Amino acid sequence: MRRSDGSGPPSGPPSGPPSGRRSWRDSPVRRLTPWLFLLLPLALLITFTYVPVVNMVYYGFTDWDGISPDRNFTGVDNYVQIFTRPELFRVFFVSGYYLAASAVQIAVALYFATVLSFDLRFRNLFKGILFFPYLINGVAIGFVFLYFFQDGGTLDSVLSWLGVTTDHPWLGDPTSANASLAGVSMWRFTGLNFVLFLGAIQSIPGELYEAAQLDGASRWQQFRHIIAPSIRPVLSLSLILAISGSLSVFEIPYIMTGGATGTSTFVIQTVKLAFQFNKTGLASAAAVVLLAIILLITWIQRRLVPDDKVDLT
């Protein structure tokens, strides 16, 4: 307020809201706004993810055929069948081919990501070549390699040009068929691991490489002491994806062989149990077992290799 002689600063606007009125910060609508934005995504997540999972667990304890309204409770009989019937549990051994291919895939992707992270000619071209297979539809890849491995197909033609004659059916016996399918999966998903590794390597501060070069460190020493410790969380993620992917392979073997000649995976078998033999209860139990195995392996891996923050500076 002014003094009587007219001097002095004018009085400013009153601070704070008028008495009896709430500010926007104290409004309950402001506290509810984030939940209003999350309402639709949460509803979709619960409806299409968690509710089906609960139903799947429930069906695993019944003999439901997927059609009849009758669902008789059978206890743990479905789970006992999975672990006692050899034809149901044997498919887990097929995952060993894909797990071995995943190990090679991680090594190849890490090698190229490390090499292409340095300043090389045409490195962007090679990056595109490595990542391109991951962009192709899996069904298309399955049909392309089906003609590639068939008798008298592309592979036999290339071998004949090189002077190698063979009548071996590449998809005709379990060993070569599973090895061929695992190789196709490795070719397709190497680009994904390559991009993950490349992004992690490029996030490493350049000052570390400069200091290592001043100290006379070789490329191998830079990889061992700088790159490998820095990308350990991404390596852990790739390991989890490799194990879970090896156990849940479906697209490539289903398109190329349909699970014949000993190439049936756990997921292919589960689909056949549900939709071909109308054993939805047994298929649901198999899906629960697969989910439990993946969660257990992930938990063990996280315990053995925790994602501690790496500080190289």
Helices and strands as residue ranges (DSSP letters): H 28-45, I 46-50, H 51-59, H 77-84, H 86-89, G 90-94, H 95-116, H 123-135, H 138-149, H 154-161, H 174-202, H 206-214, H 219-222, I 223-227, H 228-230, H 232-247, H 251-256, H 266-275, H 280-304
